[in-house]
Amino acid sequence: MKIINPSYSYIDGEFKQNIAIAFSEKIEAIDTLETLQEKYPEAKLIETKENTVLYPGFINTHVHLEFSANKTTLQYGEFMPWLDSVIANREELVGQCDNSVMKEACNEMMASGVTTFGAISSFGTELEVCMETPQKVLFFNELIGSNAATADMLYGDFLERLDASKKCGHGVIPAIAIHSPYSVHPIVLKRAVEVAKSEKLPLSAHFLESQAERQWLEESQGDFLEFFQKFFSTSMAVTTIDEFMKSFDNVPTHFTHAVQATKEELSYLAKHGHSIAHCPRSNRLLGCGRLPVEELIELDMPFTLATDGLSSNNSLNIFDELRAALMLHHLGALEKLANLLIKNITSTPAKIFNLNSGEIKVGKDADFALITLPDAVQNTQSIALQTILHTNKVERVYIDGEERVNL
């Protein structure tokens, strides 16, 4: 048993003083330090500095580890030039991305307080690393294949990767990802959604990331036309936006990006219990536009904040992402947005994926991120904002009650 007594604890969306937490693998009790020491006289007291804030461990819902070797290889600015550069350099980048590179990516996330992440896996090459990292991993086996001639083969490969992730045991949660509306044939999409529904597996899907995607799905025209003619010898999209959305009506799904979705489409997704993974830096670097989070708030639609992968970002530090979101979404009150963003990497993703974390609450996993502010705060309402502005690396990380020192 351990007891930690920070300056502030983030509990129920508020920053509470004079509160200590007793924990082993789970959170056992929350009370004053004196009460907990009396109740657990043998517990180890963890010393903390002044101006520390204890958060539940952060959750990064959408990461591609397989391209973690990229630094300056890929082309940024617009979606299609970026995609072309991915195709041209894919084999080289994947070949360079060995386990040590992916472990470094995991450690970068952990150094910023991420104790759980969603790994979007196209090939399954990062499964071993995800088994070894102390972090918890939602392992999203990605389905891809729009050509009817090869769809069954690719679906079989997807099932093999899914089965492999089911055998990992504690720490790796098997899940399913649909690559995108333009790259998955409706027949195998339906099969995968049925698997997710029957086995109660987390489900994710890229959706309307770029204007090129929207034009292709609506008109079979635009920048994607040449791409599909060149690589797949087709001039017709395999589905429509409406058909794709309706494929998920009965299975709550975490849609990634949705930058080009209309308010009507967002409303449809919200009514069917779906949520959004928001990746602001990735959207900016690929020229995709801004997700109107004010519309999500109006629709009461839950959304998370995620880094995406190093194929479309320059770091996996969740604080870098928080700062980007804080500056991008200028329409709302600053402190209110900061508090919402903290929820979007803690309690909101935990509720979306039914994780026993994301909150400092008795019975939850003892996953914590301890940060230290540079000075005392004058108003507890500003702690979320000051955390985002002034933190690059956390003081300590605990996962299942154990301190992780590889930061």
Secondary structure as UniProt FT lines:
FT   STRAND          2..4
FT   STRAND          8..11
FT   TURN            12..13
FT   STRAND          14..16
FT   STRAND          20..23
FT   STRAND          26..31
FT   HELIX           33..39
FT   TURN            41..42
FT   STRAND          44..46
FT   TURN            50..51
FT   STRAND          52..56
FT   STRAND          58..63
FT   HELIX           65..67
FT   TURN            68..69
FT   HELIX           79..96
FT   HELIX           99..111
FT   TURN            112..113
FT   STRAND          114..121
FT   TURN            125..126
FT   HELIX           127..132
FT   STRAND          136..143
FT   HELIX           148..166
FT   TURN            170..171
FT   STRAND          172..178
FT   TURN            181..183
FT   HELIX           186..199
FT   STRAND          203..207
FT   HELIX           211..219
FT   HELIX           223..232
FT   HELIX           241..246
FT   TURN            247..250
FT   STRAND          254..257
FT   TURN            259..260
FT   HELIX           263..271
FT   TURN            272..273
FT   STRAND          275..278
FT   HELIX           280..285
FT   TURN            286..287
FT   HELIX           293..298
FT   TURN            299..300
FT   STRAND          303..305
FT   TURN            310..311
FT   HELIX           318..328
FT   HELIX           334..343
FT   TURN            344..346
FT   HELIX           347..352
FT   TURN            353..354
FT   TURN            362..363
FT   STRAND          368..372
FT   HELIX           380..382
FT   HELIX           383..390
FT   STRAND          396..399
FT   TURN            400..401
FT   STRAND          402..404
//
